[in-house]
């Protein structure tokens, strides 16, 4: 997570931890790396992937599918930041250089409405995580995270613009099945 990202009320990275039990969040620093992060990346039970657009990376590092060796589980490294900050994190984190780069190829446009992006193909962190979960064949977690993002967005926008929130809309109703 980029330094100020966790403090932003529009941050969606925290939603992932609410849905996926085995989520770790690390603050990013160019010079001080939390010792738990390299240990996690080197843990033999995991196959780590750094999730980043392939168009900005050497082609030999780019993968578009999750291919796991026997006994391995996917570990998705997401850069929770604005797009310029994420590029900086990617470039200035040499411990990520050995990881394959998972380049997502979503068929839909971003639904995220809480911050503006100049491009419709820029996704918020929770949308990226849901796409990764789909690739890892965890459809239920992907759907829960998508619904949670929709509920979070509705409540944020409702509070910001003093609009009513429908607690019986499709995302709310879907999530009620998991409470």
VMD Tcl script that builds the backbone (N, CA, C; Angstrom):
set m [mol new atoms 537]
animate dup $m
set s [atomselect $m all]
$s set {name element resname resid chain x y z} {
  {N N UNK 1 A 0.849 -1.177 0.000}
  {CA C UNK 1 A 0.000 0.000 0.000}
  {C C UNK 1 A 0.894 1.239 0.000}
  {N N UNK 2 A 0.605 2.136 -0.929}
  {CA C UNK 2 A 1.352 3.389 -0.964}
  {C C UNK 2 A 1.072 4.157 0.325}
  {N N UNK 3 A 1.958 5.048 0.709}
  {CA C UNK 3 A 1.934 5.636 2.053}
  {C C UNK 3 A 0.603 6.224 2.506}
  {N N UNK 4 A -0.078 6.977 1.665}
  {CA C UNK 4 A -1.328 7.600 2.098}
  {C C UNK 4 A -2.576 6.811 1.696}
  {N N UNK 5 A -2.406 5.790 0.905}
  {CA C UNK 5 A -3.562 5.047 0.370}
  {C C UNK 5 A -4.483 4.480 1.454}
  {N N UNK 6 A -3.960 3.872 2.519}
  {CA C UNK 6 A -4.864 3.304 3.528}
  {C C UNK 6 A -5.723 4.352 4.241}
  {N N UNK 7 A -5.309 5.604 4.180}
  {CA C UNK 7 A -6.035 6.661 4.875}
  {C C UNK 7 A -7.151 7.271 4.042}
  {N N UNK 8 A -7.200 6.966 2.769}
  {CA C UNK 8 A -8.212 7.552 1.888}
  {C C UNK 8 A -9.554 6.865 2.092}
  {N N UNK 9 A -10.618 7.634 2.230}
  {CA C UNK 9 A -11.935 7.007 2.443}
  {C C UNK 9 A -12.421 6.222 1.229}
  {N N UNK 10 A -11.818 6.437 0.076}
  {CA C UNK 10 A -12.207 5.728 -1.137}
  {C C UNK 10 A -11.354 4.491 -1.394}
  {N N UNK 11 A -10.454 4.163 -0.475}
  {CA C UNK 11 A -9.571 3.011 -0.658}
  {C C UNK 11 A -10.359 1.709 -0.613}
  {N N UNK 12 A -10.121 0.846 -1.591}
  {CA C UNK 12 A -10.826 -0.436 -1.641}
  {C C UNK 12 A -9.938 -1.617 -1.255}
  {N N UNK 13 A -8.673 -1.376 -0.999}
  {CA C UNK 13 A -7.773 -2.459 -0.614}
  {C C UNK 13 A -8.219 -3.169 0.649}
  {N N UNK 14 A -8.794 -2.413 1.576}
  {CA C UNK 14 A -9.243 -3.012 2.828}
  {C C UNK 14 A -10.413 -3.959 2.631}
  {N N UNK 15 A -11.178 -3.772 1.578}
  {CA C UNK 15 A -12.310 -4.665 1.315}
  {C C UNK 15 A -11.823 -6.099 1.091}
  {N N UNK 16 A -10.668 -6.217 0.462}
  {CA C UNK 16 A -10.110 -7.543 0.171}
  {C C UNK 16 A -9.882 -8.312 1.471}
  {N N UNK 17 A -9.298 -7.641 2.449}
  {CA C UNK 17 A -9.014 -8.295 3.728}
  {C C UNK 17 A -10.293 -8.695 4.450}
  {N N UNK 18 A -11.377 -7.982 4.198}
  {CA C UNK 18 A -12.655 -8.351 4.811}
  {C C UNK 18 A -13.227 -9.630 4.201}
  {N N UNK 19 A -12.876 -9.922 2.962}
  {CA C UNK 19 A -13.433 -11.073 2.247}
  {C C UNK 19 A -12.470 -12.265 2.265}
  {N N UNK 20 A -11.180 -12.005 2.106}
  {CA C UNK 20 A -10.174 -13.069 2.006}
  {C C UNK 20 A -9.373 -13.130 3.302}
  {N N UNK 21 A -9.550 -14.205 4.018}
  {CA C UNK 21 A -8.934 -14.359 5.339}
  {C C UNK 21 A -7.411 -14.228 5.284}
  {N N UNK 22 A -6.792 -14.851 4.309}
  {CA C UNK 22 A -5.326 -14.878 4.236}
  {C C UNK 22 A -4.759 -13.685 3.465}
  {N N UNK 23 A -5.200 -12.491 3.814}
  {CA C UNK 23 A -4.700 -11.277 3.180}
  {C C UNK 23 A -3.664 -10.630 4.084}
  {N N UNK 24 A -2.598 -10.165 3.481}
  {CA C UNK 24 A -1.571 -9.406 4.194}
  {C C UNK 24 A -1.501 -8.030 3.541}
  {N N UNK 25 A -1.309 -7.010 4.324}
  {CA C UNK 25 A -1.137 -5.655 3.801}
  {C C UNK 25 A 0.190 -5.118 4.320}
  {N N UNK 26 A 0.974 -4.573 3.414}
  {CA C UNK 26 A 2.277 -4.019 3.761}
  {C C UNK 26 A 2.349 -2.582 3.274}
  {N N UNK 27 A 2.859 -1.717 4.105}
  {CA C UNK 27 A 3.137 -0.360 3.660}
  {C C UNK 27 A 4.340 -0.388 2.742}
  {N N UNK 28 A 4.319 0.431 1.709}
  {CA C UNK 28 A 5.419 0.442 0.751}
  {C C UNK 28 A 6.388 1.558 1.078}
  {N N UNK 29 A 7.646 1.241 0.975}
  {CA C UNK 29 A 8.723 2.221 1.084}
  {C C UNK 29 A 9.799 1.819 0.087}
  {N N UNK 30 A 10.385 2.797 -0.537}
  {CA C UNK 30 A 11.434 2.512 -1.520}
  {C C UNK 30 A 12.652 1.885 -0.864}
  {N N UNK 31 A 12.926 2.260 0.386}
  {CA C UNK 31 A 14.160 1.793 1.017}
  {C C UNK 31 A 13.953 0.825 2.189}
  {N N UNK 32 A 12.821 0.875 2.844}
  {CA C UNK 32 A 12.564 -0.002 3.990}
  {C C UNK 32 A 11.485 -1.019 3.637}
  {N N UNK 33 A 11.912 -2.267 3.470}
  {CA C UNK 33 A 10.970 -3.332 3.132}
  {C C UNK 33 A 10.663 -4.127 4.394}
  {N N UNK 34 A 9.395 -4.277 4.702}
  {CA C UNK 34 A 8.976 -5.090 5.844}
  {C C UNK 34 A 9.533 -6.494 5.634}
  {N N UNK 35 A 10.274 -7.012 6.602}
  {CA C UNK 35 A 10.931 -8.318 6.467}
  {C C UNK 35 A 9.950 -9.461 6.233}
  {N N UNK 36 A 8.689 -9.263 6.617}
  {CA C UNK 36 A 7.685 -10.308 6.406}
  {C C UNK 36 A 7.339 -10.470 4.924}
  {N N UNK 37 A 7.502 -9.406 4.142}
  {CA C UNK 37 A 7.132 -9.492 2.725}
  {C C UNK 37 A 8.051 -10.429 1.948}
  {N N UNK 38 A 9.384 -10.261 1.970}
  {CA C UNK 38 A 10.229 -11.233 1.255}
  {C C UNK 38 A 10.050 -12.657 1.770}
  {N N UNK 39 A 9.835 -12.798 3.083}
  {CA C UNK 39 A 9.609 -14.144 3.635}
  {C C UNK 39 A 8.351 -14.760 3.029}
  {N N UNK 40 A 7.309 -13.975 2.889}
  {CA C UNK 40 A 6.066 -14.460 2.284}
  {C C UNK 40 A 6.283 -14.820 0.814}
  {N N UNK 41 A 6.991 -13.960 0.088}
  {CA C UNK 41 A 7.241 -14.211 -1.335}
  {C C UNK 41 A 8.094 -15.458 -1.558}
  {N N UNK 42 A 8.924 -15.800 -0.578}
  {CA C UNK 42 A 9.806 -16.972 -0.696}
  {C C UNK 42 A 9.235 -18.231 -0.067}
  {N N UNK 43 A 8.071 -18.145 0.556}
  {CA C UNK 43 A 7.448 -19.305 1.187}
  {C C UNK 43 A 7.097 -20.320 0.090}
  {N N UNK 44 A 7.555 -21.565 0.205}
  {CA C UNK 44 A 7.368 -22.548 -0.868}
  {C C UNK 44 A 5.915 -22.961 -1.133}
  {N N UNK 45 A 4.983 -22.660 -0.241}
  {CA C UNK 45 A 3.597 -23.034 -0.507}
  {C C UNK 45 A 2.948 -22.117 -1.555}
  {N N UNK 46 A 3.565 -20.972 -1.820}
  {CA C UNK 46 A 2.952 -19.968 -2.693}
  {C C UNK 46 A 3.634 -19.871 -4.054}
  {N N UNK 47 A 2.852 -19.535 -5.063}
  {CA C UNK 47 A 3.361 -19.114 -6.364}
  {C C UNK 47 A 2.980 -17.642 -6.493}
  {N N UNK 48 A 3.948 -16.741 -6.216}
  {CA C UNK 48 A 3.600 -15.318 -6.262}
  {C C UNK 48 A 3.520 -14.777 -7.695}
  {N N UNK 49 A 2.588 -13.860 -7.880}
  {CA C UNK 49 A 2.433 -13.104 -9.125}
  {C C UNK 49 A 2.313 -11.636 -8.743}
  {N N UNK 50 A 3.061 -10.777 -9.406}
  {CA C UNK 50 A 2.840 -9.345 -9.254}
  {C C UNK 50 A 1.813 -8.967 -10.319}
  {N N UNK 51 A 0.745 -8.337 -9.921}
  {CA C UNK 51 A -0.330 -7.990 -10.853}
  {C C UNK 51 A -0.071 -6.581 -11.357}
  {N N UNK 52 A 0.155 -6.494 -12.670}
  {CA C UNK 52 A 0.531 -5.216 -13.281}
  {C C UNK 52 A 0.281 -5.326 -14.783}
  {N N UNK 53 A -0.033 -4.212 -15.442}
  {CA C UNK 53 A -0.287 -4.280 -16.891}
  {C C UNK 53 A 0.949 -4.742 -17.668}
  {N N UNK 54 A 0.767 -5.751 -18.492}
  {CA C UNK 54 A 1.864 -6.325 -19.261}
  {C C UNK 54 A 2.484 -5.381 -20.268}
  {N N UNK 55 A 1.748 -4.374 -20.694}
  {CA C UNK 55 A 2.268 -3.455 -21.706}
  {C C UNK 55 A 3.468 -2.652 -21.208}
  {N N UNK 56 A 3.706 -2.640 -19.895}
  {CA C UNK 56 A 4.803 -1.867 -19.323}
  {C C UNK 56 A 5.960 -2.746 -18.856}
  {N N UNK 57 A 5.938 -4.027 -19.233}
  {CA C UNK 57 A 6.885 -5.002 -18.705}
  {C C UNK 57 A 7.485 -5.802 -19.860}
  {N N UNK 58 A 8.712 -6.273 -19.674}
  {CA C UNK 58 A 9.337 -7.141 -20.664}
  {C C UNK 58 A 8.445 -8.359 -20.909}
  {N N UNK 59 A 8.248 -8.691 -22.165}
  {CA C UNK 59 A 7.303 -9.741 -22.557}
  {C C UNK 59 A 7.588 -11.089 -21.894}
  {N N UNK 60 A 8.842 -11.416 -21.643}
  {CA C UNK 60 A 9.170 -12.722 -21.067}
  {C C UNK 60 A 8.704 -12.865 -19.615}
  {N N UNK 61 A 8.372 -11.779 -18.956}
  {CA C UNK 61 A 7.862 -11.848 -17.578}
  {C C UNK 61 A 6.351 -11.961 -17.518}
  {N N UNK 62 A 5.653 -11.673 -18.598}
  {CA C UNK 62 A 4.199 -11.531 -18.586}
  {C C UNK 62 A 3.503 -12.882 -18.736}
  {N N UNK 63 A 2.509 -13.086 -17.860}
  {CA C UNK 63 A 1.603 -14.226 -17.972}
  {C C UNK 63 A 0.179 -13.683 -17.897}
  {N N UNK 64 A -0.750 -14.414 -18.482}
  {CA C UNK 64 A -2.155 -13.995 -18.446}
  {C C UNK 64 A -3.044 -15.030 -17.768}
  {N N UNK 65 A -2.460 -16.130 -17.354}
  {CA C UNK 65 A -3.182 -17.193 -16.667}
  {C C UNK 65 A -2.431 -17.568 -15.399}
  {N N UNK 66 A -3.147 -18.162 -14.460}
  {CA C UNK 66 A -2.543 -18.670 -13.238}
  {C C UNK 66 A -2.181 -20.121 -13.488}
  {N N UNK 67 A -0.880 -20.398 -13.538}
  {CA C UNK 67 A -0.379 -21.759 -13.759}
  {C C UNK 67 A 0.403 -22.168 -12.521}
  {N N UNK 68 A -0.125 -23.146 -11.812}
  {CA C UNK 68 A 0.475 -23.536 -10.543}
  {C C UNK 68 A 1.145 -24.890 -10.629}
  {N N UNK 69 A 2.314 -24.977 -9.997}
  {CA C UNK 69 A 2.970 -26.264 -9.830}
  {C C UNK 69 A 2.210 -27.039 -8.755}
  {N N UNK 70 A 2.305 -28.363 -8.759}
  {CA C UNK 70 A 1.616 -29.150 -7.727}
  {C C UNK 70 A 2.012 -28.683 -6.318}
  {N N UNK 71 A 1.009 -28.566 -5.458}
  {CA C UNK 71 A 1.245 -28.161 -4.084}
  {C C UNK 71 A 1.382 -26.666 -3.863}
  {N N UNK 72 A 1.291 -25.884 -4.923}
  {CA C UNK 72 A 1.424 -24.420 -4.797}
  {C C UNK 72 A 0.048 -23.764 -4.823}
  {N N UNK 73 A -0.040 -22.636 -4.148}
  {CA C UNK 73 A -1.252 -21.808 -4.156}
  {C C UNK 73 A -0.877 -20.441 -4.720}
  {N N UNK 74 A -1.799 -19.781 -5.389}
  {CA C UNK 74 A -1.454 -18.470 -5.942}
  {C C UNK 74 A -1.348 -17.412 -4.843}
  {N N UNK 75 A -0.379 -16.538 -4.996}
  {CA C UNK 75 A -0.203 -15.390 -4.110}
  {C C UNK 75 A -0.167 -14.155 -5.008}
  {N N UNK 76 A -1.210 -13.360 -4.942}
  {CA C UNK 76 A -1.323 -12.181 -5.796}
  {C C UNK 76 A -0.794 -10.964 -5.054}
  {N N UNK 77 A 0.189 -10.313 -5.645}
  {CA C UNK 77 A 0.757 -9.096 -5.079}
  {C C UNK 77 A 0.117 -7.931 -5.823}
  {N N UNK 78 A -0.728 -7.190 -5.097}
  {CA C UNK 78 A -1.430 -6.055 -5.680}
  {C C UNK 78 A -0.809 -4.768 -5.156}
  {N N UNK 79 A -0.628 -3.810 -6.029}
  {CA C UNK 79 A -0.087 -2.510 -5.642}
  {C C UNK 79 A -1.260 -1.585 -5.389}
  {N N UNK 80 A -1.543 -1.328 -4.126}
  {CA C UNK 80 A -2.693 -0.511 -3.745}
  {C C UNK 80 A -2.261 0.949 -3.733}
  {N N UNK 81 A -2.594 1.632 -4.835}
  {CA C UNK 81 A -2.127 3.004 -5.025}
  {C C UNK 81 A -2.846 3.607 -6.221}
  {N N UNK 82 A -2.655 4.903 -6.418}
  {CA C UNK 82 A -3.112 5.504 -7.668}
  {C C UNK 82 A -2.224 4.961 -8.780}
  {N N UNK 83 A -2.649 5.149 -10.021}
  {CA C UNK 83 A -1.868 4.616 -11.131}
  {C C UNK 83 A -0.430 5.165 -11.156}
  {N N UNK 84 A -0.180 6.472 -11.032}
  {CA C UNK 84 A 1.212 6.952 -11.017}
  {C C UNK 84 A 2.016 6.375 -9.848}
  {N N UNK 85 A 1.385 6.240 -8.687}
  {CA C UNK 85 A 2.077 5.680 -7.534}
  {C C UNK 85 A 2.391 4.194 -7.751}
  {N N UNK 86 A 1.461 3.460 -8.345}
  {CA C UNK 86 A 1.677 2.032 -8.604}
  {C C UNK 86 A 2.839 1.827 -9.574}
  {N N UNK 87 A 2.949 2.667 -10.593}
  {CA C UNK 87 A 4.096 2.570 -11.520}
  {C C UNK 87 A 5.401 2.782 -10.771}
  {N N UNK 88 A 5.416 3.759 -9.878}
  {CA C UNK 88 A 6.614 4.028 -9.076}
  {C C UNK 88 A 6.937 2.833 -8.189}
  {N N UNK 89 A 5.940 2.268 -7.527}
  {CA C UNK 89 A 6.148 1.101 -6.671}
  {C C UNK 89 A 6.713 -0.064 -7.472}
  {N N UNK 90 A 6.184 -0.273 -8.658}
  {CA C UNK 90 A 6.624 -1.385 -9.508}
  {C C UNK 90 A 8.084 -1.200 -9.911}
  {N N UNK 91 A 8.428 0.002 -10.351}
  {CA C UNK 91 A 9.790 0.291 -10.818}
  {C C UNK 91 A 10.815 0.276 -9.695}
  {N N UNK 92 A 10.427 0.695 -8.502}
  {CA C UNK 92 A 11.391 0.899 -7.424}
  {C C UNK 92 A 11.325 -0.181 -6.343}
  {N N UNK 93 A 10.860 -1.367 -6.706}
  {CA C UNK 93 A 10.799 -2.496 -5.769}
  {C C UNK 93 A 11.559 -3.674 -6.372}
  {N N UNK 94 A 12.890 -3.678 -6.266}
  {CA C UNK 94 A 13.682 -4.726 -6.922}
  {C C UNK 94 A 13.359 -6.142 -6.453}
  {N N UNK 95 A 12.810 -6.302 -5.270}
  {CA C UNK 95 A 12.453 -7.636 -4.769}
  {C C UNK 95 A 11.272 -8.229 -5.545}
  {N N UNK 96 A 10.601 -7.421 -6.366}
  {CA C UNK 96 A 9.509 -7.927 -7.203}
  {C C UNK 96 A 9.988 -8.325 -8.602}
  {N N UNK 97 A 11.226 -7.981 -8.934}
  {CA C UNK 97 A 11.741 -8.192 -10.295}
  {C C UNK 97 A 11.765 -9.658 -10.731}
  {N N UNK 98 A 11.853 -10.579 -9.811}
  {CA C UNK 98 A 11.930 -12.005 -10.171}
  {C C UNK 98 A 10.559 -12.655 -10.354}
  {N N UNK 99 A 9.512 -11.932 -9.990}
  {CA C UNK 99 A 8.172 -12.510 -10.040}
  {C C UNK 99 A 7.568 -12.412 -11.432}
  {N N UNK 100 A 6.794 -13.430 -11.821}
  {CA C UNK 100 A 6.046 -13.281 -13.067}
  {C C UNK 100 A 5.001 -12.176 -12.905}
  {N N UNK 101 A 4.741 -11.484 -13.992}
  {CA C UNK 101 A 3.784 -10.385 -13.980}
  {C C UNK 101 A 2.469 -10.893 -14.561}
  {N N UNK 102 A 1.443 -10.920 -13.723}
  {CA C UNK 102 A 0.124 -11.323 -14.174}
  {C C UNK 102 A -0.563 -10.100 -14.765}
  {N N UNK 103 A -0.756 -10.139 -16.061}
  {CA C UNK 103 A -1.411 -9.042 -16.769}
  {C C UNK 103 A -2.854 -9.442 -17.022}
  {N N UNK 104 A -3.756 -8.701 -16.424}
  {CA C UNK 104 A -5.180 -9.019 -16.544}
  {C C UNK 104 A -5.726 -8.527 -17.880}
  {N N UNK 105 A -6.645 -9.284 -18.408}
  {CA C UNK 105 A -7.281 -8.933 -19.675}
  {C C UNK 105 A -8.792 -8.941 -19.494}
  {N N UNK 106 A -9.299 -8.022 -18.678}
  {CA C UNK 106 A -10.740 -8.036 -18.401}
  {C C UNK 106 A -11.559 -7.656 -19.619}
  {N N UNK 107 A -12.748 -8.223 -19.675}
  {CA C UNK 107 A -13.651 -7.941 -20.796}
  {C C UNK 107 A -14.580 -6.780 -20.486}
  {N N UNK 108 A -14.621 -6.352 -19.236}
  {CA C UNK 108 A -15.515 -5.266 -18.852}
  {C C UNK 108 A -14.707 -4.019 -18.500}
  {N N UNK 109 A -15.408 -2.925 -18.384}
  {CA C UNK 109 A -14.802 -1.672 -17.944}
  {C C UNK 109 A -14.949 -1.573 -16.425}
  {N N UNK 110 A -14.169 -0.726 -15.830}
  {CA C UNK 110 A -14.234 -0.527 -14.387}
  {C C UNK 110 A -15.599 0.019 -13.970}
  {N N UNK 111 A -16.085 -0.481 -12.828}
  {CA C UNK 111 A -17.329 0.020 -12.240}
  {C C UNK 111 A -17.041 1.017 -11.132}
  {N N UNK 112 A -15.794 1.202 -10.807}
  {CA C UNK 112 A -15.401 2.050 -9.688}
  {C C UNK 112 A -15.735 3.513 -9.986}
  {N N UNK 113 A -16.485 4.143 -9.073}
  {CA C UNK 113 A -16.971 5.502 -9.325}
  {C C UNK 113 A -16.521 6.494 -8.259}
  {N N UNK 114 A -15.668 6.080 -7.349}
  {CA C UNK 114 A -15.333 6.953 -6.233}
  {C C UNK 114 A -14.160 7.887 -6.511}
  {N N UNK 115 A -13.330 7.543 -7.466}
  {CA C UNK 115 A -12.241 8.414 -7.911}
  {C C UNK 115 A -12.250 8.421 -9.425}
  {N N UNK 116 A -11.730 9.458 -9.994}
  {CA C UNK 116 A -11.696 9.559 -11.447}
  {C C UNK 116 A -10.394 8.997 -11.996}
  {N N UNK 117 A -10.480 8.366 -13.143}
  {CA C UNK 117 A -9.312 7.928 -13.883}
  {C C UNK 117 A -9.484 8.412 -15.311}
  {N N UNK 118 A -8.376 8.660 -15.937}
  {CA C UNK 118 A -8.435 9.102 -17.332}
  {C C UNK 118 A -8.754 7.950 -18.282}
  {N N UNK 119 A -8.642 6.723 -17.766}
  {CA C UNK 119 A -8.860 5.555 -18.621}
  {C C UNK 119 A -9.899 4.633 -17.997}
  {N N UNK 120 A -10.792 4.110 -18.829}
  {CA C UNK 120 A -11.822 3.186 -18.353}
  {C C UNK 120 A -11.271 1.803 -18.027}
  {N N UNK 121 A -10.034 1.511 -18.489}
  {CA C UNK 121 A -9.465 0.197 -18.224}
  {C C UNK 121 A -8.589 0.191 -16.973}
  {N N UNK 122 A -8.598 1.271 -16.210}
  {CA C UNK 122 A -7.935 1.295 -14.906}
  {C C UNK 122 A -8.937 0.819 -13.858}
  {N N UNK 123 A -8.541 -0.164 -13.102}
  {CA C UNK 123 A -9.421 -0.773 -12.116}
  {C C UNK 123 A -8.964 -0.424 -10.713}
  {N N UNK 124 A -9.902 -0.373 -9.786}
  {CA C UNK 124 A -9.534 -0.174 -8.387}
  {C C UNK 124 A -8.984 -1.499 -7.847}
  {N N UNK 125 A -8.358 -1.422 -6.691}
  {CA C UNK 125 A -7.684 -2.586 -6.118}
  {C C UNK 125 A -8.645 -3.751 -5.878}
  {N N UNK 126 A -9.840 -3.481 -5.386}
  {CA C UNK 126 A -10.796 -4.565 -5.138}
  {C C UNK 126 A -11.238 -5.226 -6.445}
  {N N UNK 127 A -11.411 -4.449 -7.514}
  {CA C UNK 127 A -11.769 -5.044 -8.810}
  {C C UNK 127 A -10.644 -5.941 -9.312}
  {N N UNK 128 A -9.411 -5.506 -9.155}
  {CA C UNK 128 A -8.256 -6.311 -9.573}
  {C C UNK 128 A -8.230 -7.614 -8.778}
  {N N UNK 129 A -8.453 -7.524 -7.476}
  {CA C UNK 129 A -8.458 -8.729 -6.644}
  {C C UNK 129 A -9.559 -9.694 -7.079}
  {N N UNK 130 A -10.745 -9.185 -7.390}
  {CA C UNK 130 A -11.845 -10.046 -7.842}
  {C C UNK 130 A -11.474 -10.742 -9.157}
  {N N UNK 131 A -10.827 -10.022 -10.056}
  {CA C UNK 131 A -10.386 -10.637 -11.319}
  {C C UNK 131 A -9.344 -11.727 -11.056}
  {N N UNK 132 A -8.442 -11.495 -10.113}
  {CA C UNK 132 A -7.448 -12.507 -9.757}
  {C C UNK 132 A -8.118 -13.745 -9.159}
  {N N UNK 133 A -9.099 -13.522 -8.309}
  {CA C UNK 133 A -9.819 -14.648 -7.713}
  {C C UNK 133 A -10.526 -15.479 -8.776}
  {N N UNK 134 A -11.085 -14.816 -9.784}
  {CA C UNK 134 A -11.705 -15.552 -10.899}
  {C C UNK 134 A -10.672 -16.421 -11.602}
  {N N UNK 135 A -9.485 -15.867 -11.868}
  {CA C UNK 135 A -8.433 -16.634 -12.532}
  {C C UNK 135 A -7.978 -17.820 -11.694}
  {N N UNK 136 A -8.079 -17.678 -10.368}
  {CA C UNK 136 A -7.688 -18.759 -9.463}
  {C C UNK 136 A -8.847 -19.717 -9.187}
  {N N UNK 137 A -9.934 -19.573 -9.951}
  {CA C UNK 137 A -11.116 -20.432 -9.838}
  {C C UNK 137 A -11.824 -20.332 -8.487}
  {N N UNK 138 A -11.772 -19.167 -7.873}
  {CA C UNK 138 A -12.552 -18.935 -6.660}
  {C C UNK 138 A -13.666 -17.957 -7.016}
  {N N UNK 139 A -14.645 -18.489 -7.746}
  {CA C UNK 139 A -15.736 -17.659 -8.258}
  {C C UNK 139 A -16.566 -17.048 -7.133}
  {N N UNK 140 A -16.809 -17.816 -6.086}
  {CA C UNK 140 A -17.640 -17.300 -4.998}
  {C C UNK 140 A -16.978 -16.094 -4.331}
  {N N UNK 141 A -15.690 -16.187 -4.017}
  {CA C UNK 141 A -14.998 -15.059 -3.389}
  {C C UNK 141 A -14.969 -13.856 -4.331}
  {N N UNK 142 A -14.801 -14.100 -5.622}
  {CA C UNK 142 A -14.802 -13.002 -6.599}
  {C C UNK 142 A -16.158 -12.295 -6.609}
  {N N UNK 143 A -17.242 -13.074 -6.583}
  {CA C UNK 143 A -18.589 -12.470 -6.590}
  {C C UNK 143 A -18.876 -11.714 -5.294}
  {N N UNK 144 A -18.437 -12.277 -4.167}
  {CA C UNK 144 A -18.642 -11.595 -2.885}
  {C C UNK 144 A -17.871 -10.274 -2.880}
  {N N UNK 145 A -16.639 -10.301 -3.334}
  {CA C UNK 145 A -15.843 -9.073 -3.359}
  {C C UNK 145 A -16.453 -8.037 -4.291}
  {N N UNK 146 A -16.933 -8.459 -5.452}
  {CA C UNK 146 A -17.611 -7.535 -6.374}
  {C C UNK 146 A -18.854 -6.917 -5.721}
  {N N UNK 147 A -19.649 -7.747 -5.067}
  {CA C UNK 147 A -20.856 -7.234 -4.407}
  {C C UNK 147 A -20.489 -6.289 -3.265}
  {N N UNK 148 A -19.467 -6.644 -2.516}
  {CA C UNK 148 A -19.013 -5.809 -1.410}
  {C C UNK 148 A -18.543 -4.445 -1.924}
  {N N UNK 149 A -17.830 -4.441 -3.044}
  {CA C UNK 149 A -17.403 -3.179 -3.652}
  {C C UNK 149 A -18.611 -2.339 -4.060}
  {N N UNK 150 A -19.624 -2.972 -4.633}
  {CA C UNK 150 A -20.835 -2.234 -5.025}
  {C C UNK 150 A -21.539 -1.637 -3.808}
  {N N UNK 151 A -21.624 -2.406 -2.719}
  {CA C UNK 151 A -22.262 -1.921 -1.496}
  {C C UNK 151 A -21.435 -0.779 -0.890}
  {N N UNK 152 A -20.122 -0.966 -0.824}
  {CA C UNK 152 A -19.228 0.074 -0.311}
  {C C UNK 152 A -19.389 1.366 -1.120}
  {N N UNK 153 A -19.397 1.241 -2.434}
  {CA C UNK 153 A -19.533 2.413 -3.311}
  {C C UNK 153 A -20.882 3.100 -3.104}
  {N N UNK 154 A -21.952 2.318 -3.010}
  {CA C UNK 154 A -23.284 2.895 -2.812}
  {C C UNK 154 A -23.357 3.663 -1.495}
  {N N UNK 155 A -22.797 3.102 -0.439}
  {CA C UNK 155 A -22.828 3.776 0.852}
  {C C UNK 155 A -21.953 5.024 0.857}
  {N N UNK 156 A -20.792 4.937 0.231}
  {CA C UNK 156 A -19.912 6.111 0.167}
  {C C UNK 156 A -20.589 7.247 -0.597}
  {N N UNK 157 A -21.104 6.929 -1.777}
  {CA C UNK 157 A -21.759 7.963 -2.590}
  {C C UNK 157 A -23.030 8.466 -1.924}
  {N N UNK 158 A -23.765 7.575 -1.262}
  {CA C UNK 158 A -24.962 7.991 -0.540}
  {C C UNK 158 A -24.632 8.991 0.555}
  {N N UNK 159 A -23.564 8.732 1.295}
  {CA C UNK 159 A -23.154 9.650 2.356}
  {C C UNK 159 A -22.630 10.960 1.771}
  {N N UNK 160 A -21.862 10.861 0.712}
  {CA C UNK 160 A -21.266 12.058 0.112}
  {C C UNK 160 A -22.327 12.998 -0.466}
  {N N UNK 161 A -23.311 12.426 -1.134}
  {CA C UNK 161 A -24.322 13.245 -1.811}
  {C C UNK 161 A -25.678 13.231 -1.105}
  {N N UNK 162 A -25.730 12.684 0.106}
  {CA C UNK 162 A -26.952 12.597 0.895}
  {C C UNK 162 A -28.084 11.942 0.105}
  {N N UNK 163 A -27.753 10.790 -0.463}
  {CA C UNK 163 A -28.707 10.000 -1.239}
  {C C UNK 163 A -29.101 8.763 -0.447}
  {N N UNK 164 A -30.322 8.291 -0.626}
  {CA C UNK 164 A -30.714 7.063 0.076}
  {C C UNK 164 A -30.006 5.841 -0.523}
  {N N UNK 165 A -29.773 4.862 0.319}
  {CA C UNK 165 A -29.175 3.604 -0.107}
  {C C UNK 165 A -30.242 2.532 0.000}
  {N N UNK 166 A -30.355 1.717 -1.027}
  {CA C UNK 166 A -31.358 0.655 -1.034}
  {C C UNK 166 A -30.763 -0.617 -0.424}
  {N N UNK 167 A -31.123 -0.958 0.807}
  {CA C UNK 167 A -30.552 -2.149 1.448}
  {C C UNK 167 A -31.063 -3.461 0.859}
  {N N UNK 168 A -32.018 -3.366 -0.069}
  {CA C UNK 168 A -32.554 -4.577 -0.695}
  {C C UNK 168 A -32.164 -4.691 -2.166}
  {N N UNK 169 A -31.189 -3.876 -2.614}
  {CA C UNK 169 A -30.757 -4.000 -4.003}
  {C C UNK 169 A -29.975 -5.309 -4.174}
  {N N UNK 170 A -29.600 -5.638 -5.389}
  {CA C UNK 170 A -28.967 -6.929 -5.679}
  {C C UNK 170 A -27.670 -7.154 -4.886}
  {N N UNK 171 A -26.733 -6.195 -4.839}
  {CA C UNK 171 A -25.503 -6.466 -4.081}
  {C C UNK 171 A -25.757 -6.672 -2.582}
  {N N UNK 172 A -26.601 -5.831 -1.984}
  {CA C UNK 172 A -26.920 -6.009 -0.570}
  {C C UNK 172 A -27.560 -7.374 -0.322}
  {N N UNK 173 A -28.505 -7.733 -1.162}
  {CA C UNK 173 A -29.211 -9.014 -1.003}
  {C C UNK 173 A -28.253 -10.191 -1.142}
  {N N UNK 174 A -27.334 -10.100 -2.093}
  {CA C UNK 174 A -26.352 -11.173 -2.290}
  {C C UNK 174 A -25.487 -11.336 -1.040}
  {N N UNK 175 A -25.007 -10.227 -0.481}
  {CA C UNK 175 A -24.140 -10.290 0.678}
  {C C UNK 175 A -24.851 -10.799 1.929}
  {N N UNK 176 A -26.142 -10.558 2.019}
  {CA C UNK 176 A -26.903 -11.023 3.195}
  {C C UNK 176 A -26.823 -12.533 3.346}
  {N N UNK 177 A -26.596 -13.228 2.257}
  {CA C UNK 177 A -26.462 -14.681 2.305}
  {C C UNK 177 A -25.177 -15.146 2.970}
  {N N UNK 178 A -24.262 -14.226 3.237}
  {CA C UNK 178 A -22.973 -14.603 3.833}
  {C C UNK 178 A -22.805 -14.089 5.253}
  {N N UNK 179 A -23.857 -13.473 5.767}
  {CA C UNK 179 A -23.755 -12.920 7.132}
  {C C UNK 179 A -24.142 -13.968 8.142}
}
mol reanalyze $m
mol bondsrecalc $m
mol representation Tube
mol addrep $m
